[in-house]
Amino acid sequence: MDVFEAIHSRRSIRKYEEKTVSEEDIKDILGAAMMAPSAGNAQPWQFIVVDDREKLNAAPDINEYAAMAKKAPLGILVCGDLSLEKYAGYWVQDCSAAIQNLLLATHAKGLGAVWTGIHPIEERVQGFKKLFNLPEQVIPLGFIVIGHPKQESKRKDRYKEERVHRNSW
């Protein structure tokens, strides 16, 4: 899939078919996520692949916006590992870039995904830390719910000229 087509046609998908995601697709998606840029090339991300039904069902108890996880075959928890940071505080940007790559790769594979936010909401951070037994220095940023889409995503142009400024405001 052409990168511009992928960007313009990717949407948050919240309905999935009852079908597993292949290990090859998971590896390709994570490989794309790990190609994201990061401050000082620190790559401070950690990923937890979640296909355990109990954990997928528990996610909405921590983050109500992850309700679709109960019907999805897969989730990927994207975390920042502070022990891997080269420049303090940039883990959020680094992991967000990894998530964007992950979302585009998922779409390019013909799969659907939705990014559900965790950080900076402390109750969610602590809930996911507990559910996945995360070490102290690892902070969950987002839980990406993935599956074979049961809904369509169409190309859309969201360009807004009024949001573009040149050389100053």
DSSP file with accessible surface (Angstrom, degrees, kcal/mol):
  #  RESIDUE AA STRUCTURE BP1 BP2  ACC     N-H-->O    O-->H-N    N-H-->O    O-->H-N    TCO  KAPPA ALPHA  PHI   PSI    X-CA   Y-CA   Z-CA
    1    1 A M              0   0  127      0, 0.0   107,-0.1     0, 0.0   108,-0.0   0.000 360.0 360.0 360.0 133.0    0.0    0.0    0.0
    2    2 A D     >  -     0   0   98      1,-0.1     4,-2.7     4,-0.0     5,-0.2  -0.329 360.0-123.4 -59.8 141.4    1.3    3.4   -0.9
    3    3 A V  H  > S+     0   0   84      1,-0.2     4,-2.6     2,-0.2     5,-0.2   0.888 111.1  49.4 -61.1 -39.1    2.2    5.5    2.1
    4    4 A F  H  > S+     0   0  127      2,-0.2     4,-2.5     1,-0.2    -1,-0.2   0.903 111.3  49.4 -68.7 -37.7   -0.1    8.4    1.2
    5    5 A E  H  > S+     0   0   73      2,-0.2     4,-1.9     1,-0.2    -2,-0.2   0.926 111.9  49.5 -63.7 -42.6   -3.0    5.9    0.7
    6    6 A A  H  X S+     0   0    6     -4,-2.7     4,-1.5     2,-0.2    -2,-0.2   0.938 113.1  46.0 -62.0 -45.5   -2.2    4.3    4.1
    7    7 A I  H  < S+     0   0   81     -4,-2.6    -2,-0.2     1,-0.2    -1,-0.2   0.928 117.0  43.0 -64.2 -45.0   -2.1    7.7    5.8
    8    8 A H  H  < S+     0   0   49     -4,-2.5   148,-2.0     1,-0.2    -1,-0.2   0.739 120.3  40.3 -77.8 -21.3   -5.3    9.0    4.3
    9    9 A S  H  < S+     0   0    7     -4,-1.9     2,-0.2   146,-0.2    -1,-0.2   0.562  86.0 108.8-106.5  -6.4   -7.4    5.8    4.6
   10   10 A R     <  +     0   0   45     -4,-1.5     2,-0.3    -5,-0.2   146,-0.1  -0.484  43.2 169.8 -71.3 133.7   -6.3    4.6    8.1
   11   11 A R        -     0   0   49     -2,-0.2   102,-0.6   102,-0.1     2,-0.5  -0.949  44.7 -88.9-136.9 161.4   -9.0    5.0   10.7
   12   12 A S  B     -a  113   0A  39     -2,-0.3     2,-0.5   100,-0.1   102,-0.3  -0.625  45.4-156.4 -72.0 120.0   -9.6    3.8   14.2
   13   13 A I        +     0   0    6    100,-2.2   132,-0.1    -2,-0.5     3,-0.0  -0.895  24.0 168.1-106.0 127.0  -11.2    0.4   13.9
   14   14 A R        +     0   0  130     -2,-0.5     2,-0.4     1,-0.1    -1,-0.1   0.361  58.0  70.6-119.9   0.6  -13.2   -0.8   16.9
   15   15 A K        -     0   0  135    132,-0.1   135,-2.6   136,-0.0   136,-0.4  -0.988  61.7-176.3-125.1 132.2  -15.1   -3.8   15.4
   16   16 A Y  B     -E  149   0B  10     -2,-0.4     2,-0.1   133,-0.3   130,-0.0  -0.918  25.3-118.0-131.6 151.3  -13.3   -7.0   14.6
   17   17 A E        -     0   0   86    131,-2.8     2,-1.9    -2,-0.3   131,-0.4  -0.424  42.5-101.4 -75.9 159.0  -13.9  -10.4   13.0
   18   18 A E  S    S+     0   0  196     -2,-0.1     2,-0.3   129,-0.1    -1,-0.1  -0.583  84.7 113.9 -82.8  79.0  -13.4  -13.6   15.2
   19   19 A K        -     0   0  116     -2,-1.9   129,-0.5   129,-0.1    -2,-0.1  -0.984  64.1-118.5-152.7 135.0  -10.1  -14.4   13.6
   20   20 A T        -     0   0  113     -2,-0.3     2,-0.5   127,-0.1    54,-0.1  -0.328  23.9-118.8 -75.8 161.3   -6.6  -14.4   15.0
   21   21 A V        -     0   0   11     52,-0.1    -1,-0.1   125,-0.1   125,-0.0  -0.855  36.9-113.8 -98.1 131.4   -3.7  -12.2   13.8
   22   22 A S     >  -     0   0   51     -2,-0.5     4,-2.4     1,-0.1     5,-0.2  -0.250  12.9-123.3 -67.7 152.9   -0.8  -14.2   12.5
   23   23 A E  H  > S+     0   0  134      1,-0.2     4,-2.6     2,-0.2     5,-0.2   0.861 113.9  56.1 -61.5 -35.8    2.6  -14.3   14.2
   24   24 A E  H  > S+     0   0  135      2,-0.2     4,-2.5     1,-0.2    -1,-0.2   0.927 107.8  47.2 -63.1 -44.2    4.2  -13.1   11.0
   25   25 A D  H  > S+     0   0   29      2,-0.2     4,-2.7     1,-0.2     5,-0.2   0.915 111.1  51.9 -63.7 -41.2    1.9  -10.0   10.9
   26   26 A I  H  X S+     0   0    7     -4,-2.4     4,-2.7     1,-0.2     5,-0.2   0.943 111.4  46.8 -60.5 -45.3    2.6   -9.3   14.6
   27   27 A K  H  X S+     0   0  163     -4,-2.6     4,-2.6     1,-0.2    -1,-0.2   0.917 113.1  48.6 -64.5 -42.6    6.3   -9.4   14.0
   28   28 A D  H  X S+     0   0   71     -4,-2.5     4,-2.1     2,-0.2    -1,-0.2   0.913 112.2  49.0 -62.8 -42.3    6.1   -7.2   10.9
   29   29 A I  H  X S+     0   0    0     -4,-2.7     4,-2.2     2,-0.2    -2,-0.2   0.932 113.6  45.5 -63.9 -45.1    3.9   -4.7   12.7
   30   30 A L  H  X S+     0   0   24     -4,-2.7     4,-2.4    -5,-0.2    -2,-0.2   0.885 109.8  55.6 -67.7 -35.6    6.3   -4.6   15.7
   31   31 A G  H  < S+     0   0   35     -4,-2.6     4,-0.4    -5,-0.2    -1,-0.2   0.909 108.6  47.9 -60.9 -41.1    9.3   -4.3   13.3
   32   32 A A  H >< S+     0   0   29     -4,-2.1     3,-1.2     1,-0.2    -2,-0.2   0.912 109.6  52.9 -65.5 -41.4    7.6   -1.2   11.7
   33   33 A A  H >< S+     0   0    0     -4,-2.2     3,-1.6     1,-0.3    -2,-0.2   0.912 106.0  54.0 -59.2 -41.0    7.0    0.3   15.2
   34   34 A M  T 3< S+     0   0   86     -4,-2.4    -1,-0.3     1,-0.3    -2,-0.2   0.556  95.7  68.2 -75.1  -5.4   10.7   -0.2   16.0
   35   35 A M  T <  S+     0   0  151     -3,-1.2    -1,-0.3    -4,-0.4    -2,-0.2   0.455  76.3 118.0 -88.0  -0.3   11.7    1.8   12.9
   36   36 A A  S <  S-     0   0    5     -3,-1.6    62,-0.1    -4,-0.2     7,-0.1  -0.261  73.3-104.3 -64.7 151.8   10.3    5.0   14.4
   37   37 A P        -     0   0   96      0, 0.0     2,-0.3     0, 0.0    60,-0.2  -0.398  41.1-174.6 -70.6 154.3   12.6    7.9   15.1
   38   38 A S    >   -     0   0   19     59,-0.1     3,-2.5    -2,-0.1     2,-0.1  -0.989  36.2 -84.9-150.0 152.3   13.6    8.5   18.7
   39   39 A A  G >  S-     0   0   22     -2,-0.3     3,-1.6     1,-0.3    47,-0.4  -0.356 115.6  -6.3 -59.7 122.7   15.6   11.2   20.5
   40   40 A G  G 3  S-     0   0   31      1,-0.3    -1,-0.3    -2,-0.1     0, 0.0   0.707 117.2 -82.0  64.5  18.5   19.3   10.3   20.3
   41   41 A N  G <  S+     0   0  111     -3,-2.5    -1,-0.3     1,-0.1    -2,-0.2   0.805  89.8 144.6  54.7  33.2   18.2    7.0   18.7
   42   42 A A    <   -     0   0   24     -3,-1.6    -2,-0.1     2,-0.0    -1,-0.1   0.786  40.3-157.7 -72.1 -29.2   17.6    5.7   22.2
   43   43 A Q        -     0   0   77      1,-0.2     2,-0.3    -4,-0.1    42,-0.1   0.942  14.8-178.6  49.6  60.0   14.5    3.6   21.1
   44   44 A P        +     0   0    0      0, 0.0    37,-3.7     0, 0.0     2,-0.2   0.093  34.8 121.2 -82.8  28.8   13.1    3.6   24.7
   45   45 A W  E     -B   80   0A  16     -2,-0.3     2,-0.3    35,-0.2    35,-0.2  -0.601  38.9-173.8 -96.5 153.1   10.1    1.4   23.9
   46   46 A Q  E     -B   79   0A  82     33,-2.1    33,-2.9    -2,-0.2     2,-0.4  -0.975  12.3-155.2-135.6 145.7    9.0   -1.9   25.2
   47   47 A F  E     -B   78   0A  35     -2,-0.3     2,-0.5    31,-0.2    31,-0.2  -0.978   7.7-161.6-126.6 136.6    6.0   -3.8   23.7
   48   48 A I  E     -B   77   0A  50     29,-2.1    29,-2.7    -2,-0.4     2,-0.5  -0.979  14.3-148.4-116.9 117.7    3.7   -6.4   25.3
   49   49 A V  E     -B   76   0A  55     -2,-0.5     2,-0.6    27,-0.2    27,-0.2  -0.765  17.0-161.4 -84.1 125.0    1.8   -8.6   22.9
   50   50 A V  E     +B   75   0A   4     25,-3.4    25,-2.1    -2,-0.5    -2,-0.0  -0.932  37.9 139.4-119.2 112.2   -1.5   -9.5   24.5
   51   51 A D        +     0   0  100     -2,-0.6     2,-0.5    23,-0.2    -1,-0.1   0.264  39.3 117.8-126.6   5.9   -3.6  -12.4   23.2
   52   52 A D     >  -     0   0   75      1,-0.2     4,-2.5     2,-0.0     3,-0.3  -0.632  60.3-145.4 -75.3 119.6   -4.7  -13.7   26.6
   53   53 A R  H  > S+     0   0  100     -2,-0.5     4,-2.6     1,-0.2     5,-0.2   0.871  96.0  54.8 -58.7 -39.0   -8.4  -13.4   26.7
   54   54 A E  H  > S+     0   0  157      1,-0.2     4,-1.3     2,-0.2    -1,-0.2   0.917 111.0  44.9 -62.3 -41.6   -8.5  -12.6   30.5
   55   55 A K  H  > S+     0   0   74     -3,-0.3     4,-1.4     2,-0.2    -2,-0.2   0.902 113.0  50.2 -70.7 -40.3   -6.1   -9.7   30.0
   56   56 A L  H  < S+     0   0    0     -4,-2.5     3,-0.3     1,-0.2    -2,-0.2   0.914 112.4  48.2 -61.8 -40.3   -8.0   -8.4   26.9
   57   57 A N  H  < S+     0   0   58     -4,-2.6     4,-0.3    -5,-0.2    -1,-0.2   0.779 110.0  52.9 -69.9 -26.8  -11.2   -8.5   28.9
   58   58 A A  H >X S+     0   0   24     -4,-1.3     3,-1.2    -5,-0.2     4,-0.8   0.751  89.0  79.3 -80.7 -24.5   -9.6   -6.7   31.9
   59   59 A A  H >X S+     0   0    0     -4,-1.4     4,-2.6     1,-0.3     3,-1.4   0.893  89.0  53.8 -54.3 -44.5   -8.3   -3.8   29.8
   60   60 A P  H 34 S+     0   0   18      0, 0.0    -1,-0.3     0, 0.0     7,-0.2   0.760  98.9  63.9 -66.4 -19.3  -11.7   -2.0   29.7
   61   61 A D  H <4 S+     0   0  132     -3,-1.2    -2,-0.2    -4,-0.3     3,-0.2   0.783 113.2  34.8 -69.7 -25.0  -12.0   -2.2   33.5
   62   62 A I  H << S+     0   0   44     -3,-1.4     2,-0.4    -4,-0.8    -1,-0.2   0.813 134.4  23.2 -93.4 -40.9   -8.9    0.1   33.6
   63   63 A N    ><  -     0   0    1     -4,-2.6     3,-2.5     1,-0.1    -1,-0.3  -0.911  64.8-160.6-132.5 104.8   -9.7    2.2   30.5
   64   64 A E  G >  S+     0   0  137     -2,-0.4     3,-1.0     1,-0.3    -1,-0.1   0.735  90.4  66.5 -57.4 -23.7  -13.3    2.4   29.5
   65   65 A Y  G 3  S+     0   0  147      1,-0.3    -1,-0.3    52,-0.1     3,-0.3   0.492  89.7  66.5 -79.5   0.0  -12.3    3.5   26.0
   66   66 A A  G X   +     0   0    0     -3,-2.5     3,-2.2     1,-0.2     4,-0.3   0.051  61.5 123.6-103.4  24.4  -10.7    0.1   25.4
   67   67 A A  G X   +     0   0   55     -3,-1.0     3,-1.6     1,-0.3     4,-0.2   0.823  63.5  66.2 -56.2 -32.5  -14.1   -1.7   25.5
   68   68 A M  G >  S+     0   0   24     -3,-0.3     3,-1.7     1,-0.3     4,-0.4   0.689  80.2  80.7 -67.0 -14.3  -13.5   -3.1   22.1
   69   69 A A  G X  S+     0   0    0     -3,-2.2     3,-0.9     1,-0.3    -1,-0.3   0.810  79.7  68.5 -61.8 -26.6  -10.6   -5.2   23.5
   70   70 A K  G <  S+     0   0  104     -3,-1.6    -1,-0.3    -4,-0.3    -2,-0.2   0.741 109.6  33.6 -65.5 -21.5  -13.2   -7.7   24.8
   71   71 A K  G <  S+     0   0  169     -3,-1.7    -1,-0.3    -4,-0.2    -2,-0.2   0.288 102.1  96.8-115.5   8.1  -14.0   -8.7   21.2
   72   72 A A    <   -     0   0    0     -3,-0.9    75,-0.1    -4,-0.4   -54,-0.1  -0.714  64.5-144.2 -99.8 151.4  -10.5   -8.3   19.7
   73   73 A P  S    S+     0   0   26      0, 0.0     2,-0.3     0, 0.0    74,-0.1   0.649  80.1  26.6 -83.3 -14.5   -8.0  -11.1   19.2
   74   74 A L  E     - C   0 146A   4     72,-1.3    72,-2.9   -54,-0.1     2,-0.3  -0.999  50.9-178.0-153.2 147.1   -5.0   -8.9   20.0
   75   75 A G  E     -BC  50 145A   0    -25,-2.1   -25,-3.4    -2,-0.3     2,-0.5  -0.976  13.0-153.9-138.7 151.4   -3.7   -5.9   21.9
   76   76 A I  E     -BC  49 144A   0     68,-2.5    68,-3.1    -2,-0.3     2,-0.6  -0.983   9.2-151.4-127.9 119.1   -0.2   -4.4   22.0
   77   77 A L  E     -BC  48 143A   0    -29,-2.7   -29,-2.1    -2,-0.5     2,-0.6  -0.813  12.0-156.2 -88.9 120.7    0.8   -2.4   25.1
   78   78 A V  E     +BC  47 142A   0     64,-3.0    63,-3.0    -2,-0.6    64,-1.6  -0.902  18.5 178.4-103.3 123.0    3.3    0.2   24.2
   79   79 A C  E     -BC  46 140A   1    -33,-2.9   -33,-2.1    -2,-0.6     2,-0.5  -0.902  27.8-129.9-126.3 152.2    5.5    1.4   27.0
   80   80 A G  E     -BC  45 139A   0     59,-2.9    59,-2.9    -2,-0.3     2,-0.8  -0.865  16.8-150.0 -98.5 132.0    8.4    3.8   27.6
   81   81 A D  E >   - C   0 138A   9    -37,-3.7     3,-2.1    -2,-0.5     4,-0.4  -0.901   3.7-163.1-104.2 104.4   11.4    2.3   29.4
   82   82 A L  G >  S+     0   0   67     55,-2.9     3,-0.9    -2,-0.8    -1,-0.1   0.777  87.2  65.1 -61.4 -24.9   13.0    5.2   31.3
   83   83 A S  G 3  S+     0   0   81     54,-0.3    -1,-0.3     1,-0.2    55,-0.1   0.678 102.6  49.4 -71.9 -14.1   16.2    3.2   31.8
   84   84 A L  G <  S+     0   0   76     -3,-2.1    -1,-0.2   -40,-0.2    -2,-0.2   0.494  84.7 116.3-100.4  -5.7   16.6    3.3   28.0
   85   85 A E    <   -     0   0   41     -3,-0.9     3,-0.2    -4,-0.4   -45,-0.1  -0.386  40.6-174.5 -66.9 139.8   16.1    7.1   27.6
   86   86 A K  S    S+     0   0  133    -47,-0.4     2,-0.5     1,-0.3    -1,-0.2   0.759  84.1  33.3 -96.3 -36.7   19.0    9.2   26.4
   87   87 A Y  S >  S-     0   0  124    -48,-0.3     3,-1.8     0, 0.0    -1,-0.3  -0.968  97.8-116.3-124.7 113.6   17.2   12.5   26.9
   88   88 A A  T 3  S+     0   0   89     -2,-0.5    -6,-0.0     1,-0.2    -2,-0.0  -0.143  92.8  14.6 -54.2 133.5   14.8   12.6   29.8
   89   89 A G  T >  S+     0   0   48      1,-0.0     3,-0.7    -7,-0.0     4,-0.3   0.193  94.3 100.1  92.1 -14.4   11.1   13.1   29.0
   90   90 A Y  T <>  +     0   0  109     -3,-1.8     4,-2.6     1,-0.2     3,-0.2   0.547  53.9  92.9 -82.6  -3.2   11.3   12.3   25.3
   91   91 A W  H 3> S+     0   0   17      1,-0.2     4,-3.0    -4,-0.2     5,-0.3   0.853  80.8  57.9 -58.5 -32.6   10.0    8.8   25.7
   92   92 A V  H <> S+     0   0   45     -3,-0.7     4,-2.1     2,-0.2    -1,-0.2   0.944 110.5  41.5 -64.7 -46.2    6.4   10.0   25.1
   93   93 A Q  H  > S+     0   0  125     -4,-0.3     4,-2.3    -3,-0.2    -2,-0.2   0.922 115.8  50.7 -65.4 -43.1    7.3   11.4   21.7
   94   94 A D  H  X S+     0   0   11     -4,-2.6     4,-1.9     1,-0.2    -2,-0.2   0.937 113.8  43.0 -61.6 -47.6    9.4    8.4   20.8
   95   95 A C  H  X S+     0   0    0     -4,-3.0     4,-2.4     1,-0.2    -1,-0.2   0.837 110.8  56.4 -70.8 -30.5    6.7    5.9   21.8
   96   96 A S  H  X S+     0   0   34     -4,-2.1     4,-2.4    -5,-0.3    -1,-0.2   0.907 106.9  49.6 -66.2 -39.9    4.1    8.0   20.0
   97   97 A A  H  X S+     0   0   27     -4,-2.3     4,-2.3     2,-0.2    -2,-0.2   0.909 110.3  51.1 -63.5 -40.0    6.1    7.8   16.8
   98   98 A A  H  X S+     0   0    0     -4,-1.9     4,-2.5     1,-0.2    -2,-0.2   0.911 109.3  50.8 -63.0 -40.6    6.4    4.0   17.3
   99   99 A I  H  X S+     0   0    0     -4,-2.4     4,-3.0     2,-0.2    -2,-0.2   0.919 108.0  51.8 -64.2 -42.4    2.6    3.8   17.8
  100  100 A Q  H  X S+     0   0   75     -4,-2.4     4,-2.4     1,-0.2     5,-0.2   0.940 111.4  47.0 -61.2 -44.2    2.0    5.8   14.6
  101  101 A N  H  X S+     0   0   48     -4,-2.3     4,-2.8     1,-0.2     5,-0.2   0.922 112.0  51.7 -60.0 -42.9    4.2    3.4   12.6
  102  102 A L  H  X S+     0   0    0     -4,-2.5     4,-2.5     1,-0.2    -2,-0.2   0.920 110.0  48.7 -60.2 -44.7    2.4    0.5   14.3
  103  103 A L  H  X S+     0   0    5     -4,-3.0     4,-2.2     2,-0.2    -1,-0.2   0.918 113.5  46.0 -63.8 -42.9   -1.0    1.8   13.3
  104  104 A L  H  X S+     0   0   29     -4,-2.4     4,-2.6    -5,-0.2    -2,-0.2   0.910 113.2  49.3 -68.1 -40.0    0.1    2.4    9.7
  105  105 A A  H  X S+     0   0   19     -4,-2.8     4,-1.5    -5,-0.2     6,-0.2   0.906 109.8  52.3 -65.1 -40.1    1.7   -1.0    9.4
  106  106 A T  H  <>S+     0   0    0     -4,-2.5     5,-2.3    -5,-0.2     3,-0.3   0.943 111.8  45.8 -60.1 -46.8   -1.4   -2.6   10.8
  107  107 A H  H ><5S+     0   0   23     -4,-2.2     3,-2.1     1,-0.2    -2,-0.2   0.914 108.7  55.2 -63.1 -43.0   -3.5   -0.9    8.2
  108  108 A A  H 3<5S+     0   0   53     -4,-2.6    -1,-0.2     1,-0.3    -2,-0.2   0.801 103.8  56.4 -62.1 -26.8   -1.1   -1.8    5.4
  109  109 A K  T 3<5S-     0   0   76     -4,-1.5    -1,-0.3    -3,-0.3    -2,-0.2   0.443 122.9-107.1 -81.5  -2.6   -1.5   -5.4    6.4
  110  110 A G  T < 5S+     0   0   49     -3,-2.1    -3,-0.2     1,-0.3     2,-0.2   0.613  83.1 122.3  84.6  12.0   -5.3   -5.2    6.0
  111  111 A L      < -     0   0    2     -5,-2.3     2,-0.3    -6,-0.2    -1,-0.3  -0.519  55.7-129.3 -98.8 171.5   -5.8   -5.2    9.7
  112  112 A G  E     + D   0 147A   3     35,-3.4    35,-2.2    -2,-0.2     2,-0.3  -0.908  26.3 173.1-122.8 151.4   -7.6   -2.7   11.9
  113  113 A A  E     -aD  12 146A   5   -102,-0.6  -100,-2.2    -2,-0.3     2,-0.3  -0.986  18.1-156.3-151.8 159.8   -6.4   -1.0   15.1
  114  114 A V  E     - D   0 145A   2     31,-1.8    31,-2.3    -2,-0.3     2,-0.6  -0.996  18.8-134.4-140.7 137.6   -7.3    1.7   17.6
  115  115 A W  E     - D   0 144A  90     -2,-0.3     2,-0.5    29,-0.2    29,-0.2  -0.824  20.3-167.6 -91.0 116.9   -5.0    3.6   19.9
  116  116 A T  E     - D   0 143A   5     27,-2.2    27,-2.7    -2,-0.6     2,-0.1  -0.938  21.0-126.3-107.2 127.6   -6.4    3.8   23.4
  117  117 A G  E     + D   0 142A  30     -2,-0.5    25,-0.2    25,-0.2   -52,-0.1  -0.422  37.5 159.9 -78.4 146.0   -4.6    6.2   25.7
  118  118 A I    >   +     0   0    1     23,-2.3     3,-1.6     1,-0.4     7,-0.4   0.595  43.5  90.2-121.9 -70.1   -3.1    5.4   29.1
  119  119 A H  T 3  S+     0   0   61     22,-0.9    -1,-0.4     1,-0.3     3,-0.1  -0.534  83.9  26.3 -71.9 137.1   -0.5    8.0   30.0
  120  120 A P  T 3  S+     0   0   97      0, 0.0     2,-0.9     0, 0.0    -1,-0.3  -0.894  97.1  93.0-101.9  16.9   -0.8   10.6   31.6
  121  121 A I    X>  -     0   0   62     -3,-1.6     4,-2.4     1,-0.2     3,-0.6  -0.616  64.6-154.4 -77.5 108.7   -3.9    9.5   33.4
  122  122 A E  H 3> S+     0   0  101     -2,-0.9     4,-2.9     1,-0.3     5,-0.3   0.827  88.4  55.4 -57.6 -38.8   -2.4    8.1   36.6
  123  123 A E  H 3> S+     0   0  149      1,-0.2     4,-2.1     2,-0.2    -1,-0.3   0.900 112.2  44.8 -62.9 -39.3   -5.2    5.6   37.4
  124  124 A R  H <> S+     0   0   40     -3,-0.6     4,-2.8    -6,-0.3     5,-0.3   0.922 111.9  52.2 -68.1 -44.6   -4.8    4.0   34.0
  125  125 A V  H  X S+     0   0    4     -4,-2.4     4,-2.5    -7,-0.4    -2,-0.2   0.955 114.1  42.8 -55.7 -51.1   -1.0    4.0   34.3
  126  126 A Q  H  X S+     0   0   95     -4,-2.9     4,-2.3     1,-0.2    -1,-0.2   0.890 112.9  53.6 -65.7 -38.1   -1.2    2.2   37.6
  127  127 A G  H  X S+     0   0   20     -4,-2.1     4,-2.7    -5,-0.3    -1,-0.2   0.932 113.1  41.7 -62.6 -45.3   -3.9   -0.2   36.4
  128  128 A F  H  X S+     0   0    0     -4,-2.8     4,-2.2     2,-0.2     6,-0.2   0.872 111.6  56.2 -71.6 -34.9   -1.9   -1.3   33.4
  129  129 A K  H  <>S+     0   0   17     -4,-2.5     5,-2.3    -5,-0.3     4,-0.4   0.933 113.3  41.7 -59.7 -42.9    1.3   -1.5   35.4
  130  130 A K  H ><5S+     0   0  182     -4,-2.3     3,-0.9     3,-0.2    -2,-0.2   0.935 112.9  51.9 -70.4 -47.2   -0.4   -3.9   37.8
  131  131 A L  H 3<5S+     0   0   40     -4,-2.7    -1,-0.2     1,-0.2    -2,-0.2   0.872 121.9  32.1 -58.5 -36.9   -2.3   -5.9   35.1
  132  132 A F  T 3<5S-     0   0   23     -4,-2.2    -1,-0.2    -5,-0.2    -2,-0.2   0.281 105.1-122.6-108.2   9.8    1.0   -6.5   33.2
  133  133 A N  T < 5 -     0   0  149     -3,-0.9    -3,-0.2    -4,-0.4    -4,-0.1   0.902  42.5-172.0  53.8  48.4    3.4   -6.6   36.2
  134  134 A L      < -     0   0   22     -5,-2.3    -1,-0.2    -6,-0.2    -2,-0.0  -0.488  23.7-112.4 -76.2 141.6    5.5   -3.8   34.7
  135  135 A P    >   -     0   0   64      0, 0.0     3,-1.8     0, 0.0    -1,-0.1  -0.266  34.8-102.6 -64.9 160.6    8.8   -2.8   36.4
  136  136 A E  T 3  S+     0   0  162      1,-0.3    -2,-0.1     3,-0.0    -7,-0.0   0.850 119.8  51.7 -54.1 -41.3    9.0    0.6   38.0
  137  137 A Q  T 3  S+     0   0   74    -56,-0.1   -55,-2.9     2,-0.0     2,-0.5   0.485  93.3  87.3 -81.7   0.5   10.9    2.3   35.2
  138  138 A V  E <   -C   81   0A   8     -3,-1.8   -57,-0.2   -57,-0.2    -4,-0.1  -0.887  58.8-170.3-106.6 123.3    8.4    1.1   32.5
  139  139 A I  E     -C   80   0A  30    -59,-2.9   -59,-2.9    -2,-0.5     2,-0.3  -0.949  20.4-129.9-117.8 123.5    5.4    3.4   31.9
  140  140 A P  E     +C   79   0A   0      0, 0.0   -61,-0.3     0, 0.0   -21,-0.3  -0.544  27.1 174.5 -73.0 129.1    2.5    2.3   29.7
  141  141 A L  E     -     0   0A   9    -63,-3.0   -23,-2.3     1,-0.4   -22,-0.9   0.817  61.0  -6.1 -98.9 -46.8    1.7    5.0   27.1
  142  142 A G  E     -CD  78 117A   0    -64,-1.6   -64,-3.0   -25,-0.2     2,-0.6  -0.998  49.6-138.9-153.5 151.7   -1.0    3.3   25.0
  143  143 A F  E     -CD  77 116A   0    -27,-2.7   -27,-2.2    -2,-0.3     2,-0.6  -0.972  22.8-156.6-113.6 116.2   -2.9    0.1   24.5
  144  144 A I  E     -CD  76 115A   0    -68,-3.1   -68,-2.5    -2,-0.6     2,-0.4  -0.858   3.5-153.9 -98.9 119.0   -3.4   -0.7   20.8
  145  145 A V  E     -CD  75 114A   0    -31,-2.3   -31,-1.8    -2,-0.6     2,-0.3  -0.810  20.1-175.4 -95.5 130.5   -6.3   -3.0   20.0
  146  146 A I  E     +CD  74 113A   0    -72,-2.9   -72,-1.3    -2,-0.4     2,-0.3  -0.956  16.2 124.5-133.0 145.9   -5.9   -4.9   16.8
  147  147 A G  E     - D   0 112A   0    -35,-2.2   -35,-3.4    -2,-0.3  -127,-0.1  -0.975  64.1 -60.7-174.6-178.4   -7.9   -7.4   14.7
  148  148 A H        -     0   0   31   -129,-0.5  -131,-2.8  -131,-0.4   -37,-0.2  -0.722  69.3-109.3 -78.7 121.6   -9.3   -8.1   11.3
  149  149 A P  B     -E   16   0B  38      0, 0.0  -133,-0.3     0, 0.0    -1,-0.1  -0.245  30.6-173.2 -63.5 139.6  -11.7   -5.2   10.6
  150  150 A K  S    S+     0   0  137   -135,-2.6     2,-0.3  -133,-0.1  -134,-0.2   0.013  76.4  55.2-111.0  17.7  -15.4   -5.8   10.6
  151  151 A Q  S    S-     0   0   70   -136,-0.4     2,-0.3     2,-0.0  -136,-0.0  -0.969  86.3-110.7-145.8 157.5  -15.9   -2.2    9.4
  152  152 A E        -     0   0  156     -2,-0.3     2,-0.5    -3,-0.0    -2,-0.1  -0.630  16.5-152.9 -92.5 149.2  -14.6   -0.2    6.5
  153  153 A S        -     0   0   34     -2,-0.3     2,-0.3    -4,-0.0  -144,-0.1  -0.987  16.1-161.3-119.7 130.9  -12.2    2.6    6.5
  154  154 A K        -     0   0  145     -2,-0.5     2,-0.0  -144,-0.1    -2,-0.0  -0.833  27.5 -95.9-112.7 152.0  -12.4    5.1    3.7
  155  155 A R        +     0   0  135     -2,-0.3     2,-0.3  -144,-0.0  -146,-0.2  -0.344  47.1 179.5 -61.7 138.1  -10.0    7.7    2.4
  156  156 A K        -     0   0  114   -148,-2.0     2,-0.6  -146,-0.1  -146,-0.1  -0.998  24.6-142.1-144.8 142.3  -10.5   11.1    3.8
  157  157 A D        +     0   0  118     -2,-0.3  -149,-0.0     1,-0.1    -2,-0.0  -0.921  20.6 171.6-105.5 120.8   -8.7   14.4    3.4
  158  158 A R        +     0   0  153     -2,-0.6     2,-0.1     2,-0.0    -1,-0.1   0.159  26.7 141.1-112.1  15.8   -8.4   16.5    6.6
  159  159 A Y        -     0   0  138      1,-0.1     2,-0.5     2,-0.0    -2,-0.1  -0.399  29.6-170.6 -63.3 131.1   -6.2   19.2    5.3
  160  160 A K    >   -     0   0   94     -2,-0.1     3,-2.1     1,-0.1     4,-0.2  -0.924  15.3-162.1-129.4 106.6   -7.1   22.6    6.7
  161  161 A E  G >  S+     0   0  123     -2,-0.5     3,-2.0     1,-0.3    -1,-0.1   0.843  89.4  65.2 -54.9 -35.9   -5.4   25.6    5.1
  162  162 A E  G 3  S+     0   0  134      1,-0.3    -1,-0.3     3,-0.0    -2,-0.0   0.642  96.7  57.6 -68.0  -9.3   -6.4   27.8    8.2
  163  163 A R  G <  S+     0   0  172     -3,-2.1     2,-0.5     2,-0.0    -1,-0.3   0.374  89.1  89.8 -98.5   4.0   -4.1   25.6   10.4
  164  164 A V    <   +     0   0   62     -3,-2.0     2,-0.4    -4,-0.2    -3,-0.0  -0.894  52.2 178.4-107.2 127.1   -1.0   26.2    8.3
  165  165 A H        -     0   0   81     -2,-0.5     2,-0.5     2,-0.0     4,-0.1  -0.947  16.3-145.3-124.9 148.2    1.2   29.2    9.1
  166  166 A R  S    S-     0   0  198     -2,-0.4     2,-0.4     2,-0.3    -2,-0.0  -0.963  71.5 -23.0-124.3 122.4    4.4   30.2    7.4
  167  167 A N  S    S+     0   0  167     -2,-0.5     2,-0.3     2,-0.0    -1,-0.1   0.126 131.5   4.9  71.5 -22.6    7.4   31.7    9.2
  168  168 A S              0   0   93     -2,-0.4    -2,-0.3     1,-0.1     0, 0.0  -0.966 360.0 360.0-169.4 176.6    5.3   33.0   12.1
  169  169 A W              0   0  245     -2,-0.3    -3,-0.1    -4,-0.1    -1,-0.1   0.917 360.0 360.0 -68.9 360.0    1.8   33.0   13.4
